[in-house]
């Protein structure tokens, strides 16, 4: 940002952006159980913390302003572009919007939302039929919705890293892993041997890329 346009203190943008990404995820995830709400609530907290620093108050930039100013003298530590910290941390003098981290973040965020949307449709159909979800994303990973949320929060961290979201990120990943393990026990109790055979063949979060390249059997 330049001129007289403020880079921060834009609390309306904090609200709008947080609402857009939270409601967009809600429209696909559609939490129903207490476990679903915990998962969605943790994601929502991450999103709010992210946009508070992106448009509201740049706590991370404020704390590291002196270090950034000495490391990258041409960078205004309190400008909006400085919030894309990865280029500065690597000493790159470039438009941060074209950095590999920023471009990769779109792949992660977009992929995460697509994964959540496709997984919800498969899961909803399977639950109505009282069947085990094994098609679509579930043919490649056992927990595509948790994997989708993980991709989204990692993507946002690649785009705009902050101290708060950096502390939240590993906590959220562990939380999703624990929720997934609890969900597995419940599904195994419901479907028994069918689920155990499925779990032996399909990884939990990271697909086997050889199987992914072949597509559905």
N, CA, C and O of each residue as an XYZ file, in Angstrom:
868
protein
N       0.847     -1.183      0.000
C       0.000      0.000      0.000
C       0.890      1.243      0.000
O       2.002      1.220      0.527
N       0.397      2.315     -0.589
C       1.197      3.519     -0.672
C       0.291      4.724     -0.499
O      -0.927      4.604     -0.369
N       0.938      5.918     -0.501
C       0.163      7.135     -0.366
C      -0.453      7.247      0.998
O       0.137      6.851      2.003
N      -1.677      7.804      1.023
C      -2.358      8.008      2.287
C      -3.274      6.851      2.663
O      -3.983      6.922      3.666
N      -3.263      5.776      1.855
C      -4.119      4.638      2.147
C      -3.511      3.839      3.290
O      -2.369      3.393      3.178
N      -4.234      3.646      4.381
C      -3.649      2.916      5.515
C      -3.458      1.443      5.173
O      -4.273      0.839      4.476
N      -2.354      0.875      5.681
C      -2.091     -0.548      5.461
C      -2.820     -1.405      6.483
O      -3.151     -2.559      6.210
N      -3.073     -0.833      7.676
C      -3.693     -1.600      8.755
C      -4.775     -0.765      9.431
O      -5.034      0.377      9.054
N      -5.394     -1.365     10.434
C      -6.528     -0.712     11.068
C      -7.788     -0.823     10.235
O      -8.758     -0.098     10.458
N      -7.770     -1.740      9.267
C      -8.921     -1.912      8.367
C      -9.805     -3.027      8.918
O      -9.858     -4.119      8.352
N     -10.486     -2.757     10.002
C     -11.226     -3.802     10.707
C     -12.434     -4.290      9.922
O     -12.884     -5.420     10.109
N     -12.957     -3.445      9.046
C     -14.051     -3.905      8.196
C     -13.568     -5.018      7.272
O     -14.287     -5.990      7.038
N     -12.337     -4.876      6.741
C     -11.768     -5.928      5.902
C     -11.476     -7.187      6.706
O     -11.602     -8.300      6.194
N     -11.085     -7.011      7.963
C     -10.889     -8.169      8.835
C     -12.189     -8.963      8.926
O     -12.204    -10.184      8.771
N     -13.267     -8.250      9.180
C     -14.575     -8.899      9.329
C     -15.024     -9.552      8.027
O     -15.456    -10.705      8.023
N     -14.922     -8.813      6.919
C     -15.414     -9.320      5.632
C     -14.631    -10.554      5.204
O     -15.227    -11.570      4.846
N     -13.307    -10.479      5.235
C     -12.490    -11.609      4.786
C     -12.661    -12.825      5.690
O     -12.738    -13.954      5.206
N     -12.719    -12.599      6.993
C     -12.933    -13.720      7.913
C     -14.278    -14.375      7.630
O     -14.378    -15.601      7.570
N     -15.317    -13.549      7.455
C     -16.650    -14.086      7.213
C     -16.705    -14.875      5.914
O     -17.321    -15.940      5.860
N     -16.064    -14.359      4.863
C     -16.095    -15.040      3.565
C     -15.482    -16.426      3.660
O     -16.085    -17.402      3.213
N     -14.280    -16.525      4.242
C     -13.593    -17.817      4.286
C     -14.223    -18.772      5.292
O     -14.194    -19.987      5.095
N     -14.786    -18.239      6.358
C     -15.446    -19.110      7.333
C     -16.771    -19.626      6.773
O     -17.064    -20.818      6.868
N     -17.567    -18.739      6.193
C     -18.863    -19.163      5.648
C     -18.686    -20.066      4.431
O     -19.479    -20.983      4.217
N     -17.649    -19.811      3.631
C     -17.404    -20.652      2.470
C     -17.084    -22.082      2.918
O     -17.598    -23.048      2.354
N     -16.235    -22.202      3.935
C     -15.916    -23.535      4.459
C     -17.141    -24.163      5.105
O     -17.372    -25.364      4.960
N     -17.926    -23.366      5.813
C     -19.133    -23.878      6.470
C     -20.121    -24.440      5.457
O     -20.784    -25.444      5.720
N     -20.220    -23.793      4.301
C     -21.197    -24.229      3.302
C     -20.887    -25.619      2.774
O     -21.787    -26.322      2.313
N     -19.607    -26.029      2.836
C     -19.230    -27.360      2.371
C     -19.086    -28.358      3.515
O     -19.481    -29.517      3.389
N     -18.521    -27.907      4.626
C     -18.244    -28.832      5.730
C     -19.513    -29.205      6.485
O     -19.696    -30.358      6.877
N     -20.387    -28.225      6.686
C     -21.677    -28.428      7.350
C     -21.521    -29.227      8.655
O     -21.971    -30.371      8.731
N     -20.889    -28.637      9.678
C     -20.678    -29.367     10.941
C     -22.002    -29.778     11.580
O     -22.957    -29.003     11.631
N     -22.030    -31.014     12.064
C     -23.248    -31.537     12.682
C     -22.993    -32.049     14.090
O     -23.820    -31.843     14.978
N     -21.865    -32.710     14.310
C     -21.542    -33.267     15.619
C     -20.660    -32.308     16.400
O     -20.151    -31.329     15.855
N     -20.483    -32.602     17.691
C     -19.593    -31.785     18.525
C     -18.167    -31.828     17.981
O     -17.450    -30.829     18.034
N     -17.757    -32.983     17.459
C     -16.418    -33.107     16.883
C     -16.286    -32.226     15.641
O     -15.256    -31.584     15.434
N     -17.334    -32.198     14.818
C     -17.314    -31.337     13.637
C     -17.175    -29.872     14.033
O     -16.417    -29.123     13.417
N     -17.907    -29.472     15.060
C     -17.859    -28.076     15.479
C     -16.505    -27.710     16.061
O     -16.046    -26.582     15.878
N     -15.844    -28.644     16.766
C     -14.500    -28.364     17.281
C     -13.527    -28.162     16.130
O     -12.703    -27.247     16.149
N     -13.632    -29.019     15.138
C     -12.760    -28.909     13.972
C     -12.988    -27.586     13.245
O     -12.041    -26.880     12.901
N     -14.248    -27.267     13.021
C     -14.579    -26.035     12.307
C     -14.240    -24.805     13.142
O     -13.787    -23.795     12.604
N     -14.457    -24.885     14.450
C     -14.144    -23.756     15.324
C     -12.668    -23.444     15.346
O     -12.282    -22.275     15.353
N     -11.823    -24.483     15.357
C     -10.378    -24.275     15.343
C      -9.940    -23.625     14.040
O      -9.109    -22.717     14.032
N     -10.509    -24.100     12.941
C     -10.218    -23.472     11.642
C     -10.637    -21.998     11.656
O      -9.892    -21.139     11.185
N     -11.814    -21.705     12.188
C     -12.318    -20.335     12.219
C     -11.420    -19.434     13.049
O     -11.170    -18.291     12.666
N     -10.928    -19.930     14.183
C     -10.033    -19.139     15.030
C      -8.742    -18.803     14.285
O      -8.224    -17.692     14.393
N      -8.231    -19.771     13.532
C      -7.021    -19.537     12.739
C      -7.275    -18.443     11.709
O      -6.447    -17.549     11.534
N      -8.415    -18.510     11.027
C      -8.730    -17.529      9.991
C      -8.849    -16.129     10.580
O      -8.329    -15.170     10.010
N      -9.526    -16.005     11.712
C      -9.676    -14.689     12.340
C      -8.311    -14.144     12.759
O      -8.014    -12.973     12.523
N      -7.474    -14.989     13.382
C      -6.139    -14.547     13.796
C      -5.317    -14.093     12.598
O      -4.564    -13.123     12.686
N      -5.461    -14.789     11.492
C      -4.732    -14.434     10.277
C      -5.127    -13.049      9.779
O      -4.265    -12.203      9.541
N      -6.431    -12.816      9.621
C      -6.866    -11.562      9.021
C      -6.757    -10.379      9.987
O      -6.680     -9.231      9.548
N      -6.750    -10.644     11.286
C      -6.488     -9.564     12.238
C      -5.103     -8.976     11.987
O      -4.922     -7.759     12.020
N      -4.120     -9.854     11.734
C      -2.771     -9.351     11.464
C      -2.621     -8.860     10.033
O      -1.799     -7.983      9.769
N      -3.387     -9.400      9.117
C      -3.258     -8.992      7.724
C      -3.824     -7.588      7.481
O      -3.274     -6.815      6.696
N      -4.934     -7.269      8.166
C      -5.582     -5.989      7.930
C      -5.816     -5.151      9.187
O      -6.057     -3.948      9.089
N      -5.749     -5.770     10.357
C      -6.048     -5.046     11.591
C      -4.813     -4.481     12.261
O      -4.461     -3.318     12.059
N      -4.154     -5.310     13.060
C      -2.949     -4.868     13.759
C      -1.821     -5.851     13.480
O      -1.951     -7.027     13.822
N      -0.695     -5.409     12.859
C       0.381     -6.311     12.453
C       1.326     -6.639     13.610
O       2.451     -6.142     13.651
N       0.880     -7.463     14.535
C       1.676     -7.761     15.714
C       3.049     -8.321     15.348
O       4.061     -7.888     15.899
N       3.090     -9.272     14.431
C       4.357     -9.886     14.055
C       5.307     -8.865     13.446
O       6.483     -8.823     13.806
N       4.807     -8.039     12.523
C       5.642     -7.001     11.922
C       6.106     -5.988     12.959
O       7.235     -5.501     12.899
N       5.242     -5.676     13.896
C       5.605     -4.722     14.945
C       6.772     -5.259     15.779
O       7.700     -4.520     16.106
N       6.718     -6.537     16.116
C       7.765     -7.134     16.945
C       9.078     -7.298     16.192
O      10.153     -7.219     16.786
N       8.988     -7.530     14.867
C      10.191     -7.790     14.084
C      10.586     -6.605     13.201
O      11.421     -6.757     12.309
N       9.999     -5.428     13.437
C      10.255     -4.273     12.575
C      11.735     -3.920     12.522
O      12.264     -3.669     11.440
N      12.416     -3.894     13.665
C      13.836     -3.544     13.696
C      14.688     -4.534     12.934
O      15.571     -4.144     12.170
N      14.426     -5.816     13.138
C      15.198     -6.864     12.461
C      14.968     -6.825     10.965
O      15.917     -6.961     10.194
N      13.712     -6.641     10.532
C      13.410     -6.582      9.112
C      14.049     -5.362      8.464
O      14.553     -5.435      7.344
N      14.023     -4.235      9.181
C      14.611     -3.019      8.639
C      16.100     -3.150      8.404
O      16.619     -2.597      7.434
N      16.813     -3.880      9.280
C      18.254     -4.060      9.106
C      18.579     -5.119      8.063
O      19.604     -5.032      7.386
N      17.707     -6.127      7.927
C      17.961     -7.217      6.987
C      17.601     -6.825      5.554
O      18.331     -7.148      4.617
N      16.496     -6.140      5.390
C      16.050     -5.714      4.055
C      15.788     -4.206      4.123
O      14.646     -3.789      4.315
N      16.847     -3.374      3.965
C      16.707     -1.923      4.175
C      15.656     -1.270      3.276
O      15.015     -0.300      3.679
N      15.475     -1.797      2.062
C      14.515     -1.176      1.144
C      13.070     -1.499      1.488
O      12.150     -0.938      0.894
N      12.865     -2.397      2.440
C      11.508     -2.807      2.808
C      10.963     -1.936      3.925
O      11.632     -1.713      4.933
N       9.757     -1.448      3.743
C       9.067     -0.740      4.825
C       8.429     -1.795      5.720
O       7.448     -2.421      5.320
N       8.967     -2.010      6.935
C       8.481     -3.119      7.770
C       7.011     -3.033      8.128
O       6.400     -4.049      8.459
N       6.432     -1.849      8.071
C       5.026     -1.715      8.432
C       4.133     -1.504      7.210
O       2.980     -1.091      7.340
N       4.669     -1.786      6.034
C       3.827     -1.758      4.837
C       3.043     -3.051      4.740
O       3.366     -4.035      5.405
N       2.016     -3.046      3.914
C       1.203     -4.254      3.785
C       1.991     -5.386      3.130
O       1.878     -6.540      3.542
N       2.791     -5.058      2.108
C       3.562     -6.098      1.418
C       4.534     -6.804      2.348
O       4.860     -7.972      2.134
N       4.999     -6.111      3.373
C       5.959     -6.721      4.294
C       5.355     -7.891      5.051
O       6.079     -8.748      5.557
N       4.023     -7.931      5.132
C       3.383     -9.045      5.829
C       3.614    -10.379      5.158
O       3.522    -11.426      5.800
N       3.919    -10.350      3.854
C       4.309    -11.581      3.161
C       5.780    -11.830      3.508
O       6.675    -11.547      2.711
N       6.009    -12.355      4.689
C       7.345    -12.351      5.283
C       8.366    -13.250      4.600
O       9.564    -12.986      4.692
N       7.930    -14.296      3.925
C       8.896    -15.275      3.434
C       9.955    -14.674      2.519
O      11.133    -14.982      2.702
N       9.604    -13.829      1.537
C      10.678    -13.240      0.716
C      11.694    -12.459      1.545
O      12.896    -12.539      1.291
N      11.213    -11.699      2.541
C      12.140    -10.945      3.385
C      13.034    -11.878      4.189
O      14.227    -11.616      4.344
N      12.460    -12.971      4.703
C      13.251    -13.914      5.494
C      14.350    -14.571      4.654
O      15.409    -14.927      5.172
N      14.088    -14.727      3.353
C      15.090    -15.316      2.458
C      15.952    -14.267      1.770
O      16.825    -14.596      0.968
N      15.698    -12.992      2.092
C      16.504    -11.925      1.503
C      16.193    -11.646      0.052
O      17.049    -11.150     -0.680
N      14.965    -11.960     -0.382
C      14.585    -11.732     -1.775
C      14.002    -10.334     -1.930
O      13.106     -9.948     -1.179
N      14.502     -9.577     -2.895
C      13.918     -8.269     -3.210
C      13.024     -8.446     -4.432
O      13.474     -8.291     -5.568
N      11.781     -8.766     -4.196
C      10.840     -9.056     -5.283
C       9.440     -8.732     -4.811
O       9.196     -8.570     -3.615
N       8.524     -8.638     -5.753
C       7.122     -8.476     -5.400
C       6.681     -9.755     -4.676
O       6.699    -10.831     -5.273
N       6.284     -9.656     -3.399
C       5.960    -10.869     -2.647
C       4.783    -11.647     -3.221
O       4.641    -12.841     -2.959
N       3.941    -10.977     -4.002
C       2.794    -11.670     -4.584
C       3.200    -12.662     -5.666
O       2.400    -13.508     -6.066
N       4.458    -12.561     -6.146
C       4.953    -13.482     -7.161
C       6.005    -14.428     -6.602
O       6.681    -15.128     -7.355
N       6.143    -14.449     -5.290
C       7.117    -15.362     -4.692
C       6.598    -16.795     -4.780
O       5.387    -17.002     -4.852
N       7.488    -17.785     -4.775
C       7.037    -19.186     -4.810
C       6.095    -19.529     -3.662
O       5.181    -20.337     -3.830
N       6.311    -18.921     -2.496
C       5.454    -19.210     -1.349
C       4.034    -18.733     -1.595
O       3.072    -19.440     -1.294
N       3.906    -17.530     -2.145
C       2.573    -16.977     -2.379
C       1.835    -17.778     -3.452
O       0.646    -18.062     -3.306
N       2.525    -18.136     -4.512
C       1.890    -18.906     -5.578
C       1.501    -20.299     -5.082
O       0.425    -20.805     -5.402
N       2.391    -20.913     -4.296
C       2.084    -22.237     -3.767
C       0.903    -22.188     -2.805
O       0.141    -23.148     -2.693
N       0.759    -21.061     -2.113
C      -0.345    -20.942     -1.158
C      -1.690    -21.069     -1.858
O      -2.625    -21.638     -1.295
N      -1.803    -20.547     -3.082
C      -3.063    -20.666     -3.814
C      -3.378    -22.118     -4.143
O      -4.537    -22.530     -4.120
N      -2.341    -22.892     -4.450
C      -2.533    -24.315     -4.743
C      -3.061    -25.031     -3.504
O      -4.001    -25.821     -3.592
N      -2.454    -24.753     -2.346
C      -2.867    -25.392     -1.108
C      -4.282    -24.970     -0.704
O      -5.118    -25.813     -0.379
N      -4.542    -23.667     -0.725
C      -5.854    -23.169     -0.287
C      -6.958    -23.644     -1.226
O      -7.982    -24.158     -0.774
N      -6.753    -23.473     -2.524
C      -7.753    -23.921     -3.488
C      -7.958    -25.423     -3.435
O      -9.091    -25.904     -3.479
N      -6.851    -26.172     -3.339
C      -6.956    -27.626     -3.244
C      -7.692    -28.064     -1.993
O      -8.462    -29.024     -2.021
N      -7.453    -27.355     -0.888
C      -8.126    -27.702      0.361
C      -9.628    -27.520      0.277
O     -10.390    -28.377      0.723
N     -10.055    -26.397     -0.297
C     -11.497    -26.158     -0.420
C     -12.148    -27.155     -1.372
O     -13.248    -27.640     -1.108
N     -11.475    -27.461     -2.473
C     -12.021    -28.439     -3.420
C     -12.142    -29.805     -2.754
O     -13.140    -30.503     -2.935
N     -11.131    -30.182     -1.988
C     -11.142    -31.478     -1.308
C     -12.287    -31.567     -0.302
O     -12.986    -32.579     -0.244
N     -12.482    -30.511      0.491
C     -13.566    -30.500      1.473
C     -14.925    -30.602      0.779
O     -15.798    -31.349      1.221
N     -15.100    -29.845     -0.313
C     -16.382    -29.843     -1.019
C     -16.694    -31.210     -1.606
O     -17.807    -31.711     -1.452
N     -15.722    -31.817     -2.276
C     -15.956    -33.125     -2.888
C     -16.165    -34.205     -1.829
O     -17.004    -35.090     -1.997
N     -15.411    -34.132     -0.749
C     -15.538    -35.138      0.301
C     -16.891    -35.047      0.987
O     -17.488    -36.070      1.323
N     -17.382    -33.825      1.198
C     -18.670    -33.684      1.878
C     -19.774    -34.342      1.064
O     -20.633    -35.017      1.631
N     -19.768    -34.160     -0.244
C     -20.823    -34.747     -1.081
C     -20.788    -36.275     -0.997
O     -21.834    -36.912     -0.878
N     -19.592    -36.862     -1.059
C     -19.459    -38.323     -0.980
C     -19.903    -38.824      0.388
O     -20.625    -39.815      0.486
N     -19.467    -38.134      1.448
C     -19.808    -38.568      2.801
C     -21.306    -38.450      3.056
O     -21.910    -39.341      3.654
N     -21.901    -37.361      2.606
C     -23.334    -37.162      2.805
C     -24.135    -38.270      2.125
O     -25.079    -38.810      2.702
N     -23.748    -38.604      0.891
C     -24.444    -39.660      0.155
C     -24.286    -41.000      0.853
O     -25.251    -41.757      0.967
N     -23.070    -41.304      1.325
C     -22.816    -42.579      2.002
C     -23.573    -42.669      3.320
O     -24.105    -43.726      3.660
N     -23.623    -41.571      4.063
C     -24.327    -41.585      5.346
C     -25.826    -41.791      5.151
O     -26.461    -42.486      5.944
N     -26.387    -41.207      4.125
C     -27.822    -41.402      3.869
C     -28.120    -42.858      3.498
O     -29.189    -43.383      3.813
N     -27.170    -43.493      2.833
C     -27.354    -44.893      2.444
C     -26.855    -45.849      3.524
O     -26.922    -47.067      3.358
N     -26.350    -45.293      4.636
C     -25.767    -46.089      5.721
C     -24.656    -47.009      5.199
O     -24.581    -48.190      5.538
N     -23.797    -46.414      4.357
C     -22.680    -47.144      3.785
C     -21.368    -46.476      4.170
O     -21.346    -45.334      4.629
N     -20.288    -47.201      3.979
C     -18.949    -46.674      4.214
C     -18.530    -45.839      3.010
O     -18.626    -46.300      1.872
N     -18.067    -44.617      3.251
C     -17.622    -43.740      2.160
C     -16.265    -44.214      1.662
O     -15.282    -44.182      2.404
N     -16.207    -44.651      0.411
C     -14.954    -45.177     -0.153
C     -14.689    -44.654     -1.560
O     -13.718    -45.073     -2.192
N     -15.521    -43.755     -2.065
C     -15.349    -43.260     -3.422
C     -14.892    -41.806     -3.399
O     -14.798    -41.192     -2.337
N     -14.606    -41.259     -4.589
C     -14.160    -39.871     -4.667
C     -12.875    -39.682     -3.885
O     -11.973    -40.515     -3.979
N     -12.767    -38.602     -3.113
C     -11.553    -38.396     -2.305
C     -11.292    -39.527     -1.314
O     -10.144    -39.790     -0.956
N     -12.366    -40.201     -0.868
C     -12.205    -41.300      0.089
C     -11.557    -42.527     -0.539
O     -11.182    -43.458      0.174
N     -11.418    -42.544     -1.861
C     -10.694    -43.627     -2.513
C      -9.191    -43.417     -2.427
O      -8.419    -44.304     -2.793
N      -8.767    -42.244     -1.945
C      -7.339    -41.929     -1.882
C      -6.846    -41.639     -0.467
O      -5.707    -41.962     -0.131
N      -7.694    -41.031      0.366
C      -7.344    -40.789      1.767
C      -8.574    -41.047      2.635
O      -9.709    -40.858      2.198
N      -8.331    -41.478      3.864
C      -9.461    -41.800      4.742
C     -10.095    -40.561      5.354
O     -11.256    -40.604      5.759
N      -9.366    -39.468      5.428
C      -9.876    -38.260      6.093
C      -9.691    -37.040      5.193
O      -8.938    -36.130      5.542
N     -10.360    -37.007      4.048
C     -10.148    -35.887      3.125
C     -10.574    -34.533      3.671
O      -9.975    -33.517      3.319
N     -11.599    -34.494      4.527
C     -12.025    -33.191      5.045
C     -10.995    -32.617      6.022
O     -10.703    -31.422      5.979
N     -10.448    -33.455      6.895
C      -9.382    -32.975      7.775
C      -8.151    -32.602      6.961
O      -7.496    -31.600      7.247
N      -7.833    -33.406      5.944
C      -6.707    -33.084      5.075
C      -6.941    -31.752      4.365
O      -6.009    -30.971      4.172
N      -8.203    -31.496      3.974
C      -8.530    -30.239      3.324
C      -8.312    -29.038      4.230
O      -7.743    -28.031      3.809
N      -8.764    -29.146      5.478
C      -8.526    -28.053      6.430
C      -7.032    -27.850      6.660
O      -6.573    -26.713      6.770
N      -6.269    -28.941      6.733
C      -4.821    -28.831      6.914
C      -4.187    -28.097      5.737
O      -3.321    -27.243      5.931
N      -4.612    -28.423      4.525
C      -4.076    -27.744      3.351
C      -4.382    -26.246      3.385
O      -3.529    -25.427      3.042
N      -5.587    -25.896      3.793
C      -5.981    -24.487      3.816
C      -5.138    -23.693      4.814
O      -4.620    -22.628      4.477
N      -4.998    -24.199      6.022
C      -4.256    -23.424      7.021
C      -2.761    -23.387      6.695
O      -2.097    -22.385      6.961
N      -2.229    -24.465      6.122
C      -0.828    -24.426      5.685
C      -0.676    -23.418      4.550
O       0.296    -22.664      4.510
N      -1.643    -23.407      3.622
C      -1.598    -22.460      2.520
C      -1.613    -21.015      2.987
O      -0.849    -20.190      2.487
N      -2.480    -20.705      3.944
C      -2.516    -19.337      4.461
C      -1.221    -18.986      5.191
O      -0.778    -17.838      5.148
N      -0.615    -19.960      5.856
C       0.655    -19.682      6.537
C       1.769    -19.442      5.519
O       2.661    -18.629      5.758
N       1.722    -20.137      4.397
C       2.699    -19.869      3.340
C       2.514    -18.466      2.770
O       3.481    -17.821      2.365
N       1.280    -18.001      2.740
C       0.996    -16.692      2.161
C       1.281    -15.554      3.135
O       1.825    -14.522      2.741
N       0.916    -15.735      4.411
C       1.034    -14.637      5.379
C       1.393    -15.227      6.748
O       0.508    -15.418      7.582
N       2.660    -15.515      6.990
C       3.053    -16.112      8.273
C       3.023    -15.092      9.405
O       3.458    -13.953      9.233
N       2.508    -15.501     10.559
C       2.510    -14.660     11.753
C       2.910    -15.502     12.955
O       2.893    -16.731     12.896
N       3.263    -14.845     14.027
C       3.617    -15.568     15.242
C       2.432    -16.371     15.766
O       2.579    -17.533     16.147
N       1.261    -15.746     15.781
C       0.087    -16.403     16.347
C      -0.304    -17.620     15.521
O      -0.510    -18.704     16.068
N      -0.408    -17.444     14.191
C      -0.799    -18.583     13.360
C       0.302    -19.631     13.303
O       0.024    -20.817     13.123
N       1.557    -19.200     13.458
C       2.652    -20.166     13.508
C       2.575    -21.053     14.737
O       2.932    -22.230     14.682
N       2.107    -20.492     15.851
C       1.906    -21.287     17.067
C       0.657    -22.153     16.954
O       0.620    -23.272     17.464
N      -0.365    -21.628     16.281
C      -1.616    -22.371     16.155
C      -1.493    -23.539     15.182
O      -2.134    -24.572     15.371
N      -0.673    -23.382     14.144
C      -0.619    -24.372     13.070
C      -0.316    -25.786     13.559
O      -1.088    -26.694     13.254
N       0.780    -26.022     14.310
C       1.034    -27.398     14.761
C      -0.036    -27.904     15.723
O      -0.349    -29.094     15.732
N      -0.596    -27.010     16.532
C      -1.657    -27.421     17.460
C      -2.876    -27.908     16.681
O      -3.478    -28.924     17.029
N      -3.230    -27.183     15.632
C      -4.386    -27.573     14.818
C      -4.124    -28.887     14.090
O      -5.015    -29.732     14.000
N      -2.923    -29.065     13.576
C      -2.616    -30.304     12.864
C      -2.699    -31.510     13.799
O      -3.212    -32.563     13.420
N      -2.194    -31.349     15.015
C      -2.305    -32.429     15.996
C      -3.764    -32.672     16.371
O      -4.188    -33.816     16.535
N      -4.529    -31.584     16.507
C      -5.941    -31.729     16.848
C      -6.693    -32.482     15.763
O      -7.504    -33.356     16.070
N      -6.435    -32.157     14.492
C      -7.093    -32.865     13.393
C      -6.693    -34.336     13.381
O      -7.522    -35.204     13.107
N      -5.428    -34.619     13.677
C      -4.980    -36.010     13.734
C      -5.710    -36.768     14.834
O      -6.147    -37.899     14.622
N      -5.845    -36.158     15.999
C      -6.534    -36.827     17.112
C      -8.018    -37.012     16.808
O      -8.585    -38.061     17.115
N      -8.648    -36.011     16.210
C     -10.056    -36.147     15.841
C     -10.236    -37.266     14.814
O     -11.206    -38.022     14.868
N      -9.297    -37.357     13.888
C      -9.380    -38.412     12.877
C      -9.262    -39.791     13.515
O      -9.992    -40.708     13.139
N      -8.358    -39.948     14.470
C      -8.194    -41.241     15.131
C      -9.457    -41.616     15.910
O      -9.865    -42.777     15.919
N     -10.063    -40.640     16.555
C     -11.304    -40.915     17.291
C     -12.414    -41.291     16.320
O     -13.212    -42.186     16.599
N     -12.463    -40.613     15.192
C     -13.472    -40.927     14.188
C     -13.268    -42.334     13.637
O     -14.238    -43.047     13.382
N     -12.019    -42.733     13.453
C     -11.737    -44.076     12.943
C     -12.266    -45.155     13.877
O     -12.817    -46.159     13.426
N     -12.098    -44.948     15.174
C     -12.597    -45.944     16.133
C     -14.120    -46.076     16.035
O     -14.661    -47.179     16.121
N     -14.799    -44.947     15.856
C     -16.259    -44.976     15.749
C     -16.704    -45.661     14.461
O     -17.645    -46.455     14.473
N     -16.031    -45.358     13.349
C     -16.415    -45.962     12.073
C     -16.096    -47.462     12.078
O     -16.854    -48.265     11.533
N     -14.983    -47.824     12.689
C     -14.642    -49.249     12.779
C     -15.680    -50.000     13.602
O     -16.047    -51.127     13.269
N     -16.151    -49.377     14.671
C     -17.182    -50.019     15.487
C     -18.474    -50.196     14.703
O     -19.234    -51.129     14.962
N     -18.725    -49.317     13.753
C     -19.958    -49.386     12.963
C     -19.843    -50.364     11.801
O     -20.783    -51.108     11.521
N     -18.683    -50.369     11.113
C     -18.564    -51.163      9.893
C     -17.646    -52.379     10.025
O     -17.586    -53.219      9.127
N     -16.935    -52.467     11.147
C     -16.163    -53.662     11.433
C     -15.111    -54.006     10.405
O     -14.283    -53.167     10.051
N     -15.140    -55.245      9.922
C     -14.112    -55.763      9.026
C     -14.028    -54.987      7.717
O     -12.945    -54.842      7.151
N     -15.160    -54.489      7.233
C     -15.154    -53.712      5.992
C     -14.274    -52.472      6.132
O     -13.525    -52.127      5.218
N     -14.370    -51.807      7.281
C     -13.536    -50.629      7.484
C     -12.076    -51.004      7.677
O     -11.189    -50.295      7.202
N     -11.813    -52.106      8.367
C     -10.428    -52.512      8.582
C      -9.739    -52.830      7.252
O      -8.574    -52.481      7.061
N     -10.445    -53.482      6.342
C      -9.868    -53.749      5.018
C      -9.623    -52.444      4.261
O      -8.595    -52.272      3.605
N     -10.580    -51.540      4.364
C     -10.435    -50.234      3.711
C      -9.233    -49.472      4.270
O      -8.459    -48.888      3.512
N      -9.079    -49.479      5.598
C      -7.991    -48.747      6.245
C      -6.628    -49.339      5.905
O      -5.631    -48.616      5.876
N      -6.573    -50.641      5.647
C      -5.312    -51.265      5.270
C      -4.848    -50.813      3.885
O      -3.650    -50.796      3.605
N      -5.775    -50.456      3.041
C      -5.460    -50.103      1.664
C      -5.298    -48.603      1.439
O      -4.542    -48.189      0.561
N      -6.002    -47.782      2.225
C      -6.061    -46.336      1.982
C      -5.349    -45.586      3.112
O      -5.679    -45.795      4.280
N      -4.381    -44.721      2.796
C      -3.697    -43.945      3.838
C      -4.626    -42.917      4.480
O      -5.680    -42.588      3.935
N      -4.223    -42.422      5.636
C      -5.093    -41.519      6.395
C      -5.186    -40.129      5.768
O      -6.288    -39.617      5.572
N      -4.047    -39.513      5.452
C      -4.065    -38.110      5.026
C      -3.335    -37.850      3.716
O      -3.767    -37.005      2.931
N      -2.252    -38.549      3.466
C      -1.430    -38.285      2.285
C      -1.625    -39.420      1.290
O      -1.308    -40.569      1.599
N      -2.139    -39.122      0.106
C      -2.433    -40.207     -0.852
C      -1.166    -40.852     -1.383
O      -0.099    -40.238     -1.413
N      -1.305    -42.091     -1.798
C      -0.227    -42.747     -2.526
C      -0.298    -42.244     -3.961
O      -1.273    -42.507     -4.664
N       0.704    -41.538     -4.388
C       0.611    -40.804     -5.654
C       0.547    -41.740     -6.856
O       0.025    -41.364     -7.905
N       1.069    -42.950     -6.713
C       0.937    -43.914     -7.800
C      -0.530    -44.276     -7.999
O      -1.014    -44.383     -9.127
N      -1.231    -44.465     -6.874
C      -2.670    -44.782     -6.950
C      -3.453    -43.570     -7.441
O      -4.415    -43.707     -8.196
N      -3.033    -42.377     -7.005
C      -3.726    -41.159     -7.419
C      -3.615    -40.948     -8.921
O      -4.568    -40.502     -9.560
N      -2.444    -41.270     -9.493
C      -2.240    -41.083    -10.933
C      -3.103    -42.050    -11.738
O      -3.520    -41.734    -12.852
N      -3.369    -43.222    -11.179
C      -4.200    -44.192    -11.879
C      -5.672    -43.809    -11.878
O      -6.431    -44.231    -12.750
N      -6.077    -42.997    -10.884
C      -7.479    -42.619    -10.776
C      -8.266    -43.734    -10.136
O      -7.691    -44.735     -9.707
N      -9.597    -43.574    -10.066
C     -10.438    -44.582     -9.435
C     -10.357    -45.901    -10.167
O     -10.263    -45.956    -11.393
N     -10.396    -46.978     -9.368
C     -10.315    -48.297     -9.964
C     -11.611    -48.625    -10.687
O     -11.740    -49.707    -11.261
